[in-house]
Amino acid sequence: DAEEVLNYRRALQVCAAEMEHRPLSQHLLSAIHKLLMEGVRGRDKAPGIYRKEQNWIGPRGCAIENASFIPVAPEHLQQAMDDWERYLNITAELDALVQLAVLHVEFEAIHPFKDGNGRLGRMLIPLFLYQRKLLGSPNFYMSAYLEANREEYQEKLRAVSREGNWTEWCEFFLRGIQQQAAENERKARAILALYDRVKKQVSDWTHSQYSIKAVDFIFKSTIFSAPQFTGHSSIPRPTAARILGILKDRGLLVPLRQGKGGRAGIFVFRDLFNIAEGRDVF
């Protein structure tokens, strides 16, 4: 969903900027959870506020008796999150990646919000790596690995709560970090090659001194609205509108939503999005 992607990117950027001045915390997580849920599924389920009733995980519509997992009861939730936050800020652990594996599974077990816990739990991975200075920016995405191994992922999470099987969970999680790091390196090289190609194409198509600004904008903002391009690309509006039309006509940008009336059109930079996703989405 385009809006979820935009929310994820905005929440990640806001959090990274805040972390320049203060460490990752419950307060910060609540703020970015609110951003993640803005205008998307779960927006009506108290974004940014810890749940006040019991939830459970299982087949859609199942009763709590048939749940595959029951998170922390609401009366114990704040204490659980306080303990989680203390562990988050411990820097004396021998291996930060193992600490991250523990933090991730504990966050999912607590399930502090009514909805969006999975999205926020995945975002915690790059944010923790960034805070520990294992990344220069919080751009590390485990979602592809977790989605490709969804059943094993969920079973390993349950096995920790059910049997205390931390070893197999950590092995699964660290294998994902390793595989995703290799995949991210491959994607980074593909993106650099794409940039060189698109830079020349856009220059040839537009014959504009602003072609590089246009290219830099679409590489920074893979999904964007027409007003965002014309208003924030540092290109004069009439020229920006002309370039946007050319990129759309050439097929470099694909409309996700057509502009109509007062509703702005939304575009995706197809080639970059497909590289990031690791498959042909568009």
N, C-alpha and C positions, 0 to 999 in steps of 0.2 A: 504494500500500500504506500503510495507516494507520500501521503501526509505523515505516516509513521517514519519513513526514511528521513523526511525533513525534520521532524521532531527529534529523532535520534541524533542527527548531526548537530542541531542547535543545542540540545541538552549537553552533548559531549563538549562542544566549544565553550559553553557557559561554565561548565564544571571545571574544565582545564584552566580557564582564565581565573576562576575563583581559587584554584589550587596554587596559584602563584603567590597567594597571600595567606592561605590557611589550609590545613590538611583536610583530607577526606573525612567526612563525619556524617552522623545521622542527619543533622540539620541540612547539610548539603545534598544528601541523597533524597531527602523529602522534597527539596526544591527542584531537583532535576527530574524526579518522578512526576511532579506536576507538569513540567514541560513535556515529558514523554507522552503523557496522556491527553494533551490538549487537542481537542477536536477529533480524536480517534476512538477506536473501541476501548471501552473502559473509562471514558471521560466522565460518566455519570456515577462512578464508584469511588467518590471521595479521593481524588488525586492528591498526593502529597501528605495524606493523613493515615496514620496506622489504623488498621481495621479494629473494630470494636465487637465483632462477632466471630464465632468459629467458622473457619472455611476448611475445605478438604479437596483432595485431588483424586480424580477417578473418571470413569466414562461419563460423558455429558448427561446430566440429569440424574446421576446416581445418588442414592441416599448415603448419609455418612457411614452407615453400617457396611456399605459395600465399597467404601473408599479404599484406594490403594495406598494413600498416605494422608495422615491428619497432622497439620502443622501445629505449632505451639498455640496453646489456648490464649485468648486475648488478655486475660488477667496476668499472664506471665510474659507477655510480648515485650513490654518496655524493658524489663530486666534482661531478657534474652538479647535485645538489641544493644543494651548498655554493655553487656559482656562481649558481644560481637565487636563493638566499636573499640573496646580496650584491646582486644586481640589484633584488630586492624592496625593499631598504632604501635604495636610492639615491633621494635627493629632489631631485637637480639636473636631472632630465630635463625638457625643455621642455614636454612634454604628458603628464600623468599617465594620460590615457585611452589614449594610444598605448602607454605603458609597460605598462598593464594588458593590452592586447591581446597584447603580446609575452610577458608573464608567463603568460598563460593558455595560449597555444599551446606554450610551452616546458614547462609543467607536464604538459600532455597528452602531449607528445613523450617526456618522461622516464618517465611512467607508473610512479611509484615503488612503488605498492602492488600486491598481487596482484589486488585487486578494489576497486571503489568509487572509482576515480580520476575518473570522470566526475562523480559526485555531489560530490566534494570540489573538483574544478576549477570547477564552477559556484558553489559556496559561496565560493570565493576572490574572486569578482567583488565582491559586496557588502562583504566583509571588507576588501579593499584600498581601496574607495571610502570606507569608514568610517574606516580608519586615516589616510587622507589628508585627512580632514575634508571630503570632498565630499558626504557624507551625515551626517545627524544621528544615525542609527541604521542598522545593517546590513540594511535592508529594501529590497533591490532585486533583483528576480528576472529573470534572463535565460533561464530554462529554457523559457518559452513560445516565445520567438523561436528558440532553438536547436532545439527540437523541431519547430517548424513548418517549419524550413529544414534539417532533419537532413542530407539528402544533400549540400546545398551546404556546410554546416558541415564535414562530414567531408572533403569534397573540398578545401576551402580549407586545412584543417589539413595534409592530405597534400601539397598543392602547396608549402607552406612547406618541408617536409623534402625533397621531391623536386626542386623547382626554385628554392627560395629566393624564392618569390613572396610577399614580405612585404606589398607594397602592396595586393594584392587581399584578403589576409587582414585587414589593418587596416581597409580600407574596409568589408568585411562586418561586422566586429566593431563598429565605430563606428556603422554604420547600425543595428545591433541595439540599442546603447545608446540611441540617439536614439528609435527606435520604442518600445522598452520603457519609456523615461521617460514618453513621451506616454500609453502604455497604463496605466502605474502611476498617473499623475495622474487618469485617468478612473476607475480602480478606487477610488482614495482618495475621490473625490467620491461614488461609489456607496456606499461603506462608511459615510460620514458620514450619508447619507440613510437607509440601512438602520438605523443606530444610533438615529436619531430615531424611526423607525417602531417598532422593536422595543421601545424604552424605554417607549413608551406602551402597546403591546400587553401586555407582561409585567406592567406595573402593573395594567392592567384585568383580566387573567386571574387574577392571584395575590392581589390586594388585600393585598399584603405590604409592610412597610417595608423589606424586604430585596430588593425587585425590582431596584433599580439595581445592587446588588452581584452579583446573578445575571447581569444583562445584561453588566456589565463583565467578569465571569469568562468568559462564552462568547465575547465579542469578543476577549479576550486568548488564550484557549485554544480554538481552533476544533475540535480533536479532543481528547477527554479521556475518562477513565474515570469511572464513577460515584463511586468513592472519592475521586478527585481533586476532584470537584465538592463532595461533602459535607464533605471534609476541608480544602479550601484556598480556599473561596469566601468565607470570613469570615462565614458564615451558620450559625446553630445547626443541628446535624445533622438533627433531625426536620423543621425548616422547609426545609432544603436538599433533603432527600429528597422532600418534598411538592412543592416548586417544580420539581424535576427531572422528576417524574412529569407535572406539568401541561405543561411544555414539550415533553415527548415526546408526550403525548396530543394536543397542539395541532399537532403536526407541525413545530415549530420545530427540534427535534432529531431526528435520524434515527439509529437504532441501526446501528452498523457491525458490532458483535458483541454478541449477547445474553448477558446475565449468566447463568451456570449453575454451580451448585455453588460452588466456591471461585474461579471465574473471573469477574472483574469485567466488566460490560458496558462497551462503548466507544461513544461517541456523537459525531456530527459536527453542527456548526451549518451546516445545508445551505446557506442563502442566502449566508452569508459565504464558505463554501468555494467555491461556484459563482462568486461575484464574483472571488475570488482566482485561480481557475483560468481564468476567461474563457469558461467554457462550463458547461452543465448536467451536472454529474457525477452528482448525486443528484436 
